[in-house]
Amino acid sequence: MPKGLKETSGLITIGFSASEVGPNTFLQNRIDLQLNVLDREVFVVYAIDMDPSPPDEVIGLNTACDSSLSTTSRTTVGGLSQSNVMAVGERQIRSSGGAGVGFETISSSSPGTQLEYIGIIATNDFFVQVEGRNNVNPMEVQGKLYGVRAQASADVFAALTQSELLSA
């Protein structure tokens, strides 16, 4: 456990999903962690698994289902280069007029190094985004977030909260 944090729970698994209301329409879901901010409670993330829908095969068009998980609200699907994005998932079909070829890009839920954790959520919730491109049907993403609750010291809690809110 990182310095300034004291684990207060065992491993917690949180399922999440987000479904477009119509084809190729951005959608974001807010998932409440029910953290106790008065006790400076945070959520230490160990791993994230994301499973976006397979895109529709439309002859002559490249199609995709893009998704991300972020610590703050977004207006677009994010990328790993953005500080508030913790995980991404993308499935694509590339078409050149004939049969399409499928591709999948999923950020590693557990990085290849010996990291203690992959992120800390200091506010009460996280957000899941999904958006299809050139699909006939609405797309969705499902997944799981793995981690533990922890109590932060006052200075660590203030720094984590401020950093998270400024990354929006």
DSSP file with accessible surface (Angstrom, degrees, kcal/mol):
  #  RESIDUE AA STRUCTURE BP1 BP2  ACC     N-H-->O    O-->H-N    N-H-->O    O-->H-N    TCO  KAPPA ALPHA  PHI   PSI    X-CA   Y-CA   Z-CA
    1    1 A M              0   0   72      0, 0.0     3,-0.1     0, 0.0     4,-0.1   0.000 360.0 360.0 360.0 135.3    0.0    0.0    0.0
    2    2 A P    >   -     0   0   21      0, 0.0     3,-1.7     0, 0.0     2,-0.0  -0.204 360.0 -87.3 -60.1 153.1    1.4    3.4   -0.9
    3    3 A K  T 3  S+     0   0  205      1,-0.2     3,-0.1   149,-0.0   149,-0.0  -0.314 115.6  30.0 -60.3 137.9    2.7    5.7    1.9
    4    4 A G  T 3  S+     0   0   29      1,-0.3   149,-2.3    -3,-0.1     2,-0.4   0.433 103.2  96.3  90.4  -0.7   -0.1    7.8    3.4
    5    5 A L  E <   -A  152   0A  20     -3,-1.7     2,-0.5   147,-0.2    -1,-0.3  -0.962  52.8-164.0-123.4 142.2   -2.8    5.2    2.8
    6    6 A K  E     -A  151   0A 145    145,-2.3   145,-2.9    -2,-0.4     2,-0.1  -0.984  27.0-122.6-125.7 118.0   -4.2    2.5    5.1
    7    7 A E  E     +A  150   0A  93     -2,-0.5   143,-0.3   143,-0.3     3,-0.1  -0.364  29.8 176.9 -60.6 132.6   -6.2   -0.3    3.5
    8    8 A T        +     0   0   70    141,-2.7     2,-0.3     2,-0.1   142,-0.2   0.332  59.7  32.6-120.9   3.8   -9.7   -0.5    5.0
    9    9 A S  S    S-     0   0   30    140,-0.9     3,-0.1     3,-0.0     2,-0.1  -0.957  75.4-109.5-148.8 167.9  -11.3   -3.3    2.9
   10   10 A G  S    S-     0   0   48     -2,-0.3   139,-0.4     1,-0.2    -2,-0.1  -0.205  70.3 -47.8 -82.8-173.1  -10.5   -6.6    1.2
   11   11 A L        -     0   0  112    137,-0.1     2,-0.4    -2,-0.1   137,-0.2  -0.352  60.3-161.8 -61.8 131.7  -10.5   -6.8   -2.6
   12   12 A I  E     -B  147   0A  46    135,-3.6   135,-2.2    -3,-0.1     2,-0.5  -0.960   6.4-158.0-118.9 135.2  -13.7   -5.3   -4.2
   13   13 A T  E     -B  146   0A  69     -2,-0.4     2,-0.5   133,-0.2   133,-0.2  -0.966   8.8-169.2-113.6 124.6  -14.9   -6.0   -7.7
   14   14 A I  E     -B  145   0A  34    131,-2.8   131,-2.4    -2,-0.5     2,-0.2  -0.960   9.1-150.2-118.6 118.8  -17.2   -3.5   -9.3
   15   15 A G  E     +B  144   0A  45     -2,-0.5     2,-0.3   129,-0.2   129,-0.2  -0.587  21.1 176.8 -83.0 148.4  -19.1   -4.3  -12.5
   16   16 A F  E     +B  143   0A  14    127,-2.3   127,-2.2    -2,-0.2     2,-0.3  -0.970  10.1 177.7-146.6 161.3  -19.9   -1.5  -14.9
   17   17 A S  E     -B  142   0A  53     -2,-0.3     2,-0.3   125,-0.2   125,-0.2  -0.979  10.7-165.9-157.9 160.0  -21.5   -0.9  -18.3
   18   18 A A  E     -B  141   0A   0    123,-2.0   123,-2.3    -2,-0.3     2,-0.4  -0.947  10.3-169.3-149.1 132.6  -22.5    1.9  -20.7
   19   19 A S  E     -B  140   0A  51     -2,-0.3   121,-0.2   121,-0.2     9,-0.1  -0.990  24.6-119.4-128.8 131.3  -24.7    1.5  -23.8
   20   20 A E        -     0   0    9    119,-2.9     6,-0.1    -2,-0.4     7,-0.1  -0.343  12.6-143.5 -60.8 146.6  -25.4    3.9  -26.6
   21   21 A V  S    S+     0   0  126      1,-0.2    -1,-0.1     4,-0.2     5,-0.1   0.674  86.3   6.5 -85.2 -17.8  -29.0    5.1  -26.9
   22   22 A G  S >  S-     0   0   15      3,-0.2     3,-1.1   115,-0.1   117,-0.3  -0.966 102.7 -69.0-154.3 161.9  -28.6    5.1  -30.7
   23   23 A P  T 3  S+     0   0   56      0, 0.0     3,-0.1     0, 0.0   111,-0.1  -0.266 114.4   4.2 -58.3 138.4  -25.9    4.1  -33.1
   24   24 A N  T 3  S+     0   0   60    113,-0.4     2,-0.5     1,-0.2   110,-0.1   0.803  95.2 135.1  61.2  35.3  -22.8    6.2  -33.1
   25   25 A T    <   -     0   0   61     -3,-1.1    -3,-0.2   114,-0.1    -1,-0.2  -0.966  57.1-121.4-119.4 122.5  -23.9    8.4  -30.2
   26   26 A F        -     0   0   56     -2,-0.5     2,-0.3   105,-0.1   105,-0.2  -0.324  35.1-179.8 -60.6 136.7  -21.5    9.2  -27.3
   27   27 A L  E     -E  130   0B  35    103,-2.3   103,-2.2    -7,-0.1     2,-0.4  -0.999  11.5-167.4-140.5 142.8  -22.7    8.0  -23.9
   28   28 A Q  E     -E  129   0B  49     -2,-0.3     2,-0.4   101,-0.2   101,-0.2  -0.995   4.2-160.4-129.9 135.1  -21.2    8.3  -20.4
   29   29 A N  E     -E  128   0B  60     99,-2.7    99,-2.5    -2,-0.4     2,-0.5  -0.940  11.3-143.2-112.2 140.8  -22.3    6.5  -17.3
   30   30 A R  E     -E  127   0B 139     -2,-0.4     2,-0.6    97,-0.2    97,-0.2  -0.876  12.8-160.8-100.3 128.1  -21.4    7.6  -13.8
   31   31 A I  E     -E  126   0B  27     95,-3.1    95,-2.1    -2,-0.5     2,-0.4  -0.950  12.3-139.9-114.3 119.8  -20.6    4.8  -11.3
   32   32 A D  E     -E  125   0B  69     -2,-0.6    93,-0.3    93,-0.2    92,-0.1  -0.635  14.4-170.4 -82.2 126.3  -20.9    5.8   -7.6
   33   33 A L        -     0   0    6     91,-3.1    92,-0.2    -2,-0.4    -1,-0.1   0.546  30.5-137.0 -88.7 -11.4  -18.2    4.3   -5.4
   34   34 A Q        +     0   0  144     90,-0.7     2,-0.2     1,-0.2    91,-0.1   0.906  36.7 176.6  53.1  47.6  -20.0    5.5   -2.2
   35   35 A L        -     0   0    9     89,-0.3     2,-1.0     6,-0.1    -1,-0.2  -0.540  34.2-123.4 -79.5 148.9  -16.7    6.6   -0.6
   36   36 A N    > > -     0   0   68     -2,-0.2     5,-2.0     1,-0.2     3,-0.8  -0.780  27.1-177.2 -94.6  96.9  -16.8    8.3    2.8
   37   37 A V  G > 5S+     0   0   72     -2,-1.0     3,-1.5     1,-0.2    -1,-0.2   0.787  78.9  64.4 -68.5 -25.8  -15.1   11.7    2.1
   38   38 A L  G 3 5S+     0   0  149      1,-0.3    -1,-0.2    -3,-0.1    -2,-0.1   0.828 107.3  42.9 -65.7 -29.2  -15.4   12.7    5.8
   39   39 A D  G < 5S-     0   0   87     -3,-0.8    -1,-0.3     2,-0.0    -2,-0.2   0.183 118.5-115.1 -96.5  11.7  -13.1    9.8    6.6
   40   40 A R  T < 5 +     0   0   84     -3,-1.5   112,-2.6     1,-0.2     2,-0.3   0.877  51.7 177.4  57.3  44.3  -10.8   10.6    3.7
   41   41 A E  E   < +C  151   0A  31     -5,-2.0     2,-0.3   110,-0.2   110,-0.2  -0.607   6.4 177.3 -84.2 136.2  -11.6    7.4    1.9
   42   42 A V  E     -C  150   0A   0    108,-3.0   108,-2.4    -2,-0.3     2,-0.5  -0.821  27.9-121.2-127.7 169.6  -10.2    6.6   -1.5
   43   43 A F  E     -CD 149 121A   2     78,-2.6    78,-3.1    -2,-0.3     2,-0.6  -0.968  17.6-153.1-119.0 118.6  -10.3    3.7   -3.9
   44   44 A V  E     -CD 148 120A   0    104,-3.0   104,-1.9    -2,-0.5     2,-0.5  -0.829  15.9-145.0 -92.8 117.4   -7.0    2.1   -4.9
   45   45 A V  E     +CD 147 119A   0     74,-3.0    73,-2.9    -2,-0.6    74,-1.2  -0.734  25.3 172.5 -91.2 124.4   -7.4    0.5   -8.4
   46   46 A Y  E     -     0   0A  76    100,-3.0     2,-0.3    -2,-0.5   101,-0.2   0.763  67.0  -8.8 -95.8 -35.0   -5.4   -2.8   -9.0
   47   47 A A  E     -C  146   0A  13     99,-1.6    99,-3.0    63,-0.1     2,-0.4  -0.989  51.3-155.1-161.1 156.6   -6.9   -3.7  -12.4
   48   48 A I  E     -C  145   0A   4     61,-0.3     2,-0.5    -2,-0.3    97,-0.2  -0.993   6.3-163.8-138.9 129.5   -9.6   -2.9  -14.9
   49   49 A D  E     -C  144   0A  68     95,-2.7    95,-2.0    -2,-0.4     2,-0.4  -0.972  10.3-172.2-113.1 127.2  -11.1   -5.2  -17.5
   50   50 A M  E     -C  143   0A  16     -2,-0.5    93,-0.2    57,-0.2    38,-0.1  -0.967   9.7-174.1-121.8 137.9  -13.0   -3.6  -20.4
   51   51 A D  E     -C  142   0A  82     91,-3.0    91,-1.4    -2,-0.4     2,-0.1  -0.784  10.5-169.6-131.9  87.0  -15.1   -5.5  -23.0
   52   52 A P  E     -C  141   0A   1      0, 0.0    89,-0.3     0, 0.0    38,-0.1  -0.422  33.2 -95.5 -74.7 154.2  -16.4   -3.3  -25.8
   53   53 A S        -     0   0   23     87,-2.7    38,-0.2     1,-0.1    12,-0.1  -0.305  40.4-104.3 -61.0 149.6  -19.0   -4.6  -28.3
   54   54 A P        -     0   0   88      0, 0.0    -1,-0.1     0, 0.0    10,-0.1  -0.593  44.6-117.4 -71.3 135.0  -17.8   -6.0  -31.6
   55   55 A P        -     0   0   13      0, 0.0     2,-0.2     0, 0.0    10,-0.1  -0.269  30.6 -95.1 -70.6 163.3  -18.6   -3.3  -34.2
   56   56 A D        -     0   0   30     81,-0.2     2,-0.8     8,-0.2    37,-0.1  -0.504  32.6-121.7 -74.8 145.5  -21.0   -4.0  -37.1
   57   57 A E        +     0   0  112     -2,-0.2     2,-0.5     5,-0.1     5,-0.1  -0.820  35.8 175.8 -89.9 112.9  -19.5   -5.1  -40.4
   58   58 A V    >   -     0   0   34     -2,-0.8     3,-2.3     3,-0.5    37,-0.1  -0.976  33.7-119.5-119.8 113.6  -20.6   -2.5  -43.0
   59   59 A I  T 3  S+     0   0  126     -2,-0.5    40,-0.1     1,-0.3     3,-0.1  -0.273  96.1  12.2 -58.2 128.8  -19.1   -3.1  -46.4
   60   60 A G  T 3  S+     0   0   44     38,-0.4     2,-0.4     1,-0.2    -1,-0.3   0.369 111.9  91.6  88.0  -5.2  -17.0   -0.2  -47.6
   61   61 A L  S <  S-     0   0   78     -3,-2.3    -3,-0.5    73,-0.1     2,-0.5  -0.965  71.7-129.9-124.6 140.5  -16.9    1.5  -44.2
   62   62 A N        -     0   0   65     -2,-0.4     2,-0.3    32,-0.1    32,-0.2  -0.751  34.5-169.0 -79.4 128.6  -14.4    1.3  -41.3
   63   63 A T  E     +F   93   0B   3     30,-2.2    30,-2.7    -2,-0.5     2,-0.3  -0.844   9.3 171.6-119.8 159.2  -16.5    0.7  -38.1
   64   64 A A  E     -FG  92 133B   1     69,-1.6    69,-2.3    -2,-0.3     2,-0.4  -0.992  30.5-144.6-159.5 159.7  -15.5    0.8  -34.4
   65   65 A C  E     -FG  91 132B   0     26,-2.5    26,-2.0    -2,-0.3     2,-0.4  -0.965  27.9-170.6-128.9 111.2  -16.6    0.7  -30.8
   66   66 A D  E     +FG  90 131B  21     65,-2.7    65,-2.2    -2,-0.4     2,-0.3  -0.850   9.0 170.0-104.5 142.4  -14.4    2.9  -28.6
   67   67 A S  E     +FG  89 130B   1     22,-2.4    22,-2.2    -2,-0.4     2,-0.3  -0.983   8.3 178.3-149.1 156.4  -14.6    3.0  -24.8
   68   68 A S  E     -FG  88 129B   0     61,-1.8    61,-2.8    -2,-0.3     2,-0.4  -0.982  20.9-140.2-152.5 161.3  -12.8    4.4  -21.8
   69   69 A L  E     +FG  87 128B   0     18,-2.4    17,-2.8    -2,-0.3    18,-1.4  -0.998  29.5 177.6-125.2 127.4  -12.9    4.6  -18.0
   70   70 A S  E     -FG  85 127B   0     57,-2.9    57,-3.0    -2,-0.4    15,-0.2  -0.899  38.6-132.9-131.6 161.0  -12.0    7.9  -16.4
   71   71 A T  S    S+     0   0   11     13,-2.5     2,-0.3    -2,-0.3    54,-0.2   0.652  94.6  36.4 -85.5 -17.1  -11.8    9.4  -12.9
   72   72 A T  S    S-     0   0   11     12,-0.4    55,-0.2    55,-0.1    -2,-0.0  -0.898 100.5 -80.3-131.2 164.0  -13.7   12.5  -14.0
   73   73 A S        -     0   0   67     -2,-0.3     2,-0.3    53,-0.1    -2,-0.1  -0.282  47.2-169.5 -64.7 144.5  -16.5   13.3  -16.4
   74   74 A R        -     0   0   33     94,-0.1     3,-0.1    -4,-0.1    54,-0.0  -0.912  29.6-149.2-131.6 162.2  -15.7   13.6  -20.1
   75   75 A T  S    S+     0   0  125     -2,-0.3     2,-0.3     2,-0.1   -49,-0.1   0.403  87.2  31.5-109.0  -1.8  -17.5   14.7  -23.2
   76   76 A T  S    S-     0   0   70    -50,-0.0     2,-0.2    53,-0.0    -1,-0.1  -0.944  97.9 -84.2-143.3 165.1  -15.6   12.3  -25.5
   77   77 A V        -     0   0   30     -2,-0.3     2,-0.1     1,-0.1    -2,-0.1  -0.548  57.1-135.9 -68.4 135.5  -14.1    8.8  -25.3
   78   78 A G        -     0   0   10     -2,-0.2     2,-0.3     9,-0.2   -11,-0.1  -0.393   8.2-135.8 -95.3 173.1  -10.6    9.3  -23.8
   79   79 A G    >   -     0   0   25     -2,-0.1     3,-2.0     9,-0.1     6,-0.3  -0.833  30.9-107.1-122.4 161.9   -7.1    8.0  -24.6
   80   80 A L  T 3  S+     0   0   99     -2,-0.3     5,-0.1     1,-0.3    -2,-0.0   0.713 112.9  69.6 -64.6 -18.0   -4.4    6.7  -22.2
   81   81 A S  T 3  S+     0   0  121      3,-0.0     2,-0.4     2,-0.0    -1,-0.3   0.664  82.2  88.7 -74.8 -11.7   -2.3    9.9  -22.8
   82   82 A Q  S X  S-     0   0   76     -3,-2.0     3,-1.8     1,-0.1    85,-0.0  -0.728  80.0-134.9 -91.0 134.4   -4.9   11.9  -20.8
   83   83 A S  T 3  S+     0   0  104     -2,-0.4    -1,-0.1     1,-0.3    84,-0.1   0.729 101.3  52.5 -65.1 -23.6   -4.3   12.0  -17.1
   84   84 A N  T 3  S+     0   0    4     83,-0.4   -13,-2.5   -14,-0.1     2,-0.5   0.518  90.1  92.0 -91.0  -0.9   -7.9   11.3  -16.1
   85   85 A V  E <   +F   70   0B  11     -3,-1.8   -15,-0.3    -6,-0.3     3,-0.1  -0.808  43.8 174.0 -97.2 125.5   -8.2    8.1  -18.2
   86   86 A M  E     +     0   0B  32    -17,-2.8     2,-0.3    -2,-0.5   -16,-0.2   0.678  66.1   7.8-100.8 -25.2   -7.3    4.9  -16.5
   87   87 A A  E     -F   69   0B   2    -18,-1.4   -18,-2.4    -8,-0.1     2,-0.3  -0.990  57.6-164.7-156.2 151.5   -8.3    2.3  -19.2
   88   88 A V  E     -F   68   0B  23     -2,-0.3    19,-2.8   -20,-0.2     2,-0.3  -0.959   1.1-170.7-135.3 155.6   -9.4    2.1  -22.8
   89   89 A G  E     +FH  67 106B   1    -22,-2.2   -22,-2.4    -2,-0.3     2,-0.4  -0.981   9.3 174.5-145.2 135.3  -10.9   -0.5  -25.1
   90   90 A E  E     -FH  66 105B  50     15,-3.2    15,-3.6    -2,-0.3     2,-0.4  -0.991  11.1-173.1-145.0 133.9  -11.4   -0.3  -28.8
   91   91 A R  E     -FH  65 104B  54    -26,-2.0   -26,-2.5    -2,-0.4     2,-0.3  -0.993  16.5-179.7-123.6 137.0  -12.6   -2.8  -31.4
   92   92 A Q  E     -FH  64 103B  24     11,-3.0    11,-3.1    -2,-0.4     2,-0.4  -0.953  23.9-155.3-134.3 153.5  -12.5   -2.0  -35.1
   93   93 A I  E     -FH  63 102B  25    -30,-2.7   -30,-2.2    -2,-0.3     2,-0.5  -0.995  17.0-156.3-124.8 121.2  -13.3   -3.5  -38.5
   94   94 A R  E     - H   0 101B 106      7,-2.9     7,-2.5    -2,-0.4     2,-0.4  -0.876  15.0-174.0 -98.6 126.0  -11.3   -2.1  -41.4
   95   95 A S        -     0   0   15     -2,-0.5     5,-0.2     5,-0.2     4,-0.1  -0.953  24.4-175.5-124.4 139.5  -13.0   -2.5  -44.8
   96   96 A S  S    S-     0   0  120      3,-0.4     3,-0.1    -2,-0.4   -37,-0.1  -0.108  76.4 -71.0-120.4  33.9  -11.7   -1.8  -48.2
   97   97 A G  S    S+     0   0   45      1,-0.4     3,-0.1   -36,-0.1     2,-0.1   0.109 120.7  54.9 101.2 -22.3  -15.0   -2.5  -50.1
   98   98 A G  S    S-     0   0   37      1,-0.3   -38,-0.4   -39,-0.1    -1,-0.4  -0.035 109.3 -16.0-112.8-139.5  -14.9   -6.3  -49.6
   99   99 A A  S    S-     0   0   87     -3,-0.1    -3,-0.4    -4,-0.1    -1,-0.3  -0.400  71.8-126.8 -68.5 141.0  -14.6   -8.4  -46.5
  100  100 A G        -     0   0   23     -5,-0.2     2,-0.4    -3,-0.1    -5,-0.2  -0.459   8.3-136.1 -88.0 161.1  -13.4   -6.5  -43.4
  101  101 A V  E     -H   94   0B  85     -7,-2.5    -7,-2.9    -2,-0.1     2,-0.2  -0.975  21.0-134.4-117.4 130.2  -10.6   -7.3  -41.0
  102  102 A G  E     -H   93   0B  54     -2,-0.4     2,-0.3    -9,-0.2    -9,-0.2  -0.604  21.1-176.1 -89.4 143.8  -11.1   -7.0  -37.3
  103  103 A F  E     -H   92   0B 111    -11,-3.1   -11,-3.0    -2,-0.2     2,-0.4  -0.980   6.3-162.2-133.4 149.7   -8.8   -5.4  -34.8
  104  104 A E  E     -H   91   0B 109     -2,-0.3     2,-0.4   -13,-0.2   -13,-0.2  -0.999   6.7-176.7-135.8 133.9   -8.9   -5.1  -31.0
  105  105 A T  E     +H   90   0B  77    -15,-3.6   -15,-3.2    -2,-0.4     2,-0.4  -0.980  11.2 167.4-128.9 117.2   -7.0   -2.7  -28.7
  106  106 A I  E     -H   89   0B  64     -2,-0.4   -17,-0.2   -17,-0.3     2,-0.1  -0.997  36.2-121.4-130.0 126.4   -7.5   -3.0  -25.0
  107  107 A S        -     0   0   17    -19,-2.8   -57,-0.2    -2,-0.4     2,-0.1  -0.434  44.6 -95.1 -65.5 141.8   -5.3   -1.3  -22.5
  108  108 A S        -     0   0   83      1,-0.2    -1,-0.1    -2,-0.1   -59,-0.1  -0.365  26.8-151.3 -60.9 126.2   -3.6   -3.8  -20.2
  109  109 A S  S    S+     0   0   31      1,-0.3   -61,-0.3    -2,-0.1    -1,-0.2   0.792  92.0  32.0 -71.2 -26.4   -5.6   -4.3  -17.0
  110  110 A S  S    S-     0   0   67    -63,-0.2    -1,-0.3     7,-0.0   -63,-0.1  -0.925  94.2-129.0-130.8 105.6   -2.5   -5.2  -15.2
  111  111 A P        -     0   0   49      0, 0.0     4,-0.2     0, 0.0    -2,-0.0  -0.133  22.9-112.9 -54.3 153.5    0.7   -3.5  -16.4
  112  112 A G  S    S+     0   0   85      2,-0.1     2,-0.1    -4,-0.0    -2,-0.0   0.481  93.1  76.2 -70.3  -4.2    3.7   -5.7  -17.2
  113  113 A T  S    S-     0   0   90      1,-0.0     2,-0.5     0, 0.0     0, 0.0  -0.387  98.7 -96.6 -96.2-176.1    5.7   -4.3  -14.3
  114  114 A Q        +     0   0  190     -2,-0.1    -2,-0.1     2,-0.0     2,-0.1  -0.237  60.3 162.5 -96.3  47.0    5.5   -4.9  -10.6
  115  115 A L        -     0   0  103     -2,-0.5     3,-0.1    -4,-0.2     0, 0.0  -0.394  40.5-140.0 -65.9 143.0    3.4   -1.9   -9.9
  116  116 A E  S    S-     0   0  116      1,-0.2     2,-0.3    -2,-0.1    -1,-0.1   0.832  82.1 -11.4 -69.7 -34.4    1.5   -1.9   -6.6
  117  117 A Y        -     0   0   79      1,-0.0   -71,-0.2  -116,-0.0    -1,-0.2  -0.963  55.6-133.0-158.0 165.3   -1.6   -0.3   -8.1
  118  118 A I  S    S-     0   0   47    -73,-2.9     2,-0.3     1,-0.3   -72,-0.2   0.568  80.0 -21.0-106.4 -10.1   -2.6    1.3  -11.4
  119  119 A G  E     -D   45   0A  13    -74,-1.2   -74,-3.0     2,-0.0     2,-0.4  -0.951  51.3-124.1 178.5 167.0   -4.4    4.4  -10.0
  120  120 A I  E     -D   44   0A  29     -2,-0.3     2,-0.6   -76,-0.2   -76,-0.2  -0.997  13.7-153.4-129.7 128.7   -6.2    6.0   -7.1
  121  121 A I  E     +D   43   0A   0    -78,-3.1   -78,-2.6    -2,-0.4    40,-0.1  -0.908  17.3 173.9-101.5 116.3   -9.8    7.4   -7.3
  122  122 A A        +     0   0    1     -2,-0.6     2,-0.2    38,-0.2    39,-0.1   0.600  56.5  69.4-100.7 -15.1  -10.1   10.1   -4.7
  123  123 A T  S    S-     0   0   23      2,-0.2   -80,-0.1   -52,-0.1   -90,-0.1  -0.492  97.4 -96.4 -98.6 177.0  -13.6   11.4   -5.5
  124  124 A N  S    S+     0   0   55     -2,-0.2   -91,-3.1   -90,-0.1   -90,-0.7   0.505  94.4  21.6 -74.8  -5.9  -16.9    9.6   -5.0
  125  125 A D  E     -E   32   0B  23    -93,-0.3     2,-0.3   -54,-0.2    -2,-0.2  -0.944  56.0-143.1-153.0 169.1  -17.3    8.1   -8.5
  126  126 A F  E     -E   31   0B   0    -95,-2.1   -95,-3.1    -2,-0.3     2,-0.4  -0.887  22.3-131.0-133.1 170.1  -15.7    7.1  -11.8
  127  127 A F  E     -EG  30  70B  22    -57,-3.0   -57,-2.9    -2,-0.3     2,-0.4  -0.950   7.8-158.0-130.5 142.9  -17.1    7.4  -15.4
  128  128 A V  E     -EG  29  69B   0    -99,-2.5   -99,-2.7    -2,-0.4     2,-0.3  -0.982  13.9-166.7-121.9 129.9  -17.4    5.0  -18.3
  129  129 A Q  E     +EG  28  68B   0    -61,-2.8   -61,-1.8    -2,-0.4     2,-0.3  -0.888   8.3 176.9-117.7 148.7  -17.7    6.2  -21.9
  130  130 A V  E     +EG  27  67B   0   -103,-2.2  -103,-2.3    -2,-0.3     2,-0.3  -0.992   4.2 167.0-147.1 144.8  -18.6    4.5  -25.1
  131  131 A E  E     - G   0  66B  62    -65,-2.2   -65,-2.7    -2,-0.3     2,-0.2  -0.889  18.9-148.1-158.7 129.8  -19.1    5.6  -28.7
  132  132 A G  E     - G   0  65B   1     -2,-0.3     2,-0.4   -67,-0.2   -67,-0.2  -0.553   9.2-145.0 -91.1 160.7  -19.5    3.7  -32.0
  133  133 A R  E    S- G   0  64B  95    -69,-2.3   -69,-1.6    -2,-0.2  -109,-0.0  -0.991  75.0 -16.0-130.2 122.6  -18.3    4.8  -35.4
  134  134 A N  S    S+     0   0   81     -2,-0.4     2,-0.2     1,-0.2    -1,-0.1   0.738  93.6 146.9  61.5  29.2  -20.2    4.0  -38.6
  135  135 A N        -     0   0    8    -71,-0.1    -1,-0.2     1,-0.1     4,-0.1  -0.603  48.7-149.8 -94.0 157.9  -22.3    1.3  -36.9
  136  136 A V  S    S+     0   0   98     -2,-0.2    -1,-0.1     2,-0.1    -2,-0.1   0.776  84.6  47.5 -90.1 -31.4  -25.9    0.3  -37.7
  137  137 A N  S    S-     0   0   87   -115,-0.1  -113,-0.4     1,-0.1   -81,-0.2  -0.764  96.7 -94.2-111.3 154.9  -26.6   -0.9  -34.1
  138  138 A P        -     0   0   66      0, 0.0     2,-0.2     0, 0.0    -2,-0.1  -0.362  41.9-140.3 -63.9 145.0  -25.9    0.8  -30.8
  139  139 A M        -     0   0    7   -117,-0.3  -119,-2.9  -114,-0.1     2,-0.3  -0.635  18.1-171.3-103.2 163.1  -22.7   -0.2  -29.1
  140  140 A E  E     -B   19   0A  64   -121,-0.2   -87,-2.7    -2,-0.2     2,-0.4  -0.964  13.6-146.8-147.7 164.3  -21.9   -1.0  -25.4
  141  141 A V  E     -BC  18  52A   0   -123,-2.3  -123,-2.0    -2,-0.3     2,-0.3  -0.990  13.4-175.1-132.2 140.5  -19.0   -1.7  -23.1
  142  142 A Q  E     +BC  17  51A  96    -91,-1.4   -91,-3.0    -2,-0.4     2,-0.3  -0.933  19.0 137.7-126.7 157.1  -19.0   -3.9  -20.0
  143  143 A G  E     -BC  16  50A  14   -127,-2.2  -127,-2.3    -2,-0.3     2,-0.4  -0.990  39.1-109.3-175.8-175.8  -16.3   -4.4  -17.5
  144  144 A K  E     -BC  15  49A  95    -95,-2.0   -95,-2.7    -2,-0.3     2,-0.4  -0.994  13.2-153.6-138.4 142.7  -15.0   -4.8  -14.0
  145  145 A L  E     -BC  14  48A   0   -131,-2.4  -131,-2.8    -2,-0.4     2,-0.4  -0.966  14.9-160.7-114.4 130.3  -12.9   -2.6  -11.8
  146  146 A Y  E     +BC  13  47A  60    -99,-3.0  -100,-3.0    -2,-0.4   -99,-1.6  -0.943  33.8 101.7-115.9 132.3  -10.8   -4.3   -9.1
  147  147 A G  E     -BC  12  45A   0   -135,-2.2  -135,-3.6    -2,-0.4     2,-0.3  -0.978  52.6 -99.9-178.3-168.9   -9.4   -2.6   -6.0
  148  148 A V  E     - C   0  44A   3   -104,-1.9  -104,-3.0    -2,-0.3     2,-0.3  -0.942  28.2-113.9-134.5 155.2   -9.6   -1.8   -2.3
  149  149 A R  E     - C   0  43A  58   -139,-0.4  -141,-2.7    -2,-0.3  -140,-0.9  -0.659  38.8-179.8 -82.9 147.3  -10.9    1.0   -0.1
  150  150 A A  E     -AC   7  42A   0   -108,-2.4  -108,-3.0  -143,-0.3     2,-0.5  -0.987  27.4-126.3-147.5 152.6   -8.2    2.9    1.8
  151  151 A Q  E     -AC   6  41A  63   -145,-2.9  -145,-2.3    -2,-0.3     2,-0.3  -0.895  28.1-151.3-101.3 130.0   -8.1    5.8    4.2
  152  152 A A  E     -A    5   0A   2   -112,-2.6  -147,-0.2    -2,-0.5  -148,-0.1  -0.719  19.4-109.7 -99.3 149.7   -5.7    8.6    3.3
  153  153 A S     >  -     0   0   39   -149,-2.3     4,-3.0    -2,-0.3     5,-0.3  -0.324  42.2-102.5 -65.9 161.1   -3.8   10.9    5.6
  154  154 A A  H  > S+     0   0   65      1,-0.2     4,-2.3     2,-0.2     5,-0.2   0.909 120.6  45.2 -58.0 -45.0   -5.2   14.5    5.4
  155  155 A D  H  > S+     0   0  117      2,-0.2     4,-2.2     1,-0.2    -1,-0.2   0.913 115.0  47.1 -69.3 -37.9   -2.3   15.8    3.2
  156  156 A V  H  > S+     0   0   34      2,-0.2     4,-2.9     1,-0.2     5,-0.2   0.931 112.1  50.9 -68.0 -42.1   -2.4   12.9    0.8
  157  157 A F  H  X S+     0   0   33     -4,-3.0     4,-2.7     1,-0.2     5,-0.3   0.932 110.9  48.5 -61.0 -44.7   -6.2   13.1    0.5
  158  158 A A  H  X S+     0   0   55     -4,-2.3     4,-2.4    -5,-0.3     5,-0.2   0.927 113.8  46.5 -61.8 -43.6   -6.0   16.8   -0.3
  159  159 A A  H  X S+     0   0   56     -4,-2.2     4,-2.5     2,-0.2    -2,-0.2   0.923 114.1  47.1 -66.6 -44.3   -3.3   16.2   -2.9
  160  160 A L  H  X S+     0   0   42     -4,-2.9     4,-2.4     2,-0.2   -38,-0.2   0.925 114.0  47.3 -63.5 -44.7   -5.1   13.3   -4.5
  161  161 A T  H  X S+     0   0   31     -4,-2.7     4,-2.5    -5,-0.2     5,-0.2   0.939 114.3  46.1 -63.1 -47.7   -8.5   15.1   -4.6
  162  162 A Q  H  X S+     0   0  123     -4,-2.4     4,-2.3    -5,-0.3    -2,-0.2   0.931 113.0  49.8 -62.8 -43.5   -7.0   18.3   -6.1
  163  163 A S  H  X S+     0   0   80     -4,-2.5     4,-1.0    -5,-0.2    -1,-0.2   0.916 112.3  48.0 -61.5 -43.2   -4.9   16.4   -8.7
  164  164 A E  H >< S+     0   0   10     -4,-2.4     3,-0.5     1,-0.2     4,-0.3   0.930 113.0  46.7 -64.9 -45.3   -8.0   14.4   -9.8
  165  165 A L  H >< S+     0   0  103     -4,-2.5     3,-1.0     1,-0.2    -1,-0.2   0.867 111.1  52.2 -67.5 -33.4  -10.2   17.4  -10.1
  166  166 A L  H 3< S+     0   0  131     -4,-2.3    -1,-0.2     1,-0.2    -2,-0.2   0.709  99.6  64.8 -75.5 -17.1   -7.6   19.4  -12.0
  167  167 A S  T <<        0   0   22     -4,-1.0   -83,-0.4    -3,-0.5    -1,-0.2   0.550 360.0 360.0 -81.8  -5.7   -7.2   16.5  -14.5
  168  168 A A    <         0   0   89     -3,-1.0   -94,-0.1    -4,-0.3   -85,-0.1  -0.205 360.0 360.0 -65.0 360.0  -10.7   17.0  -15.7
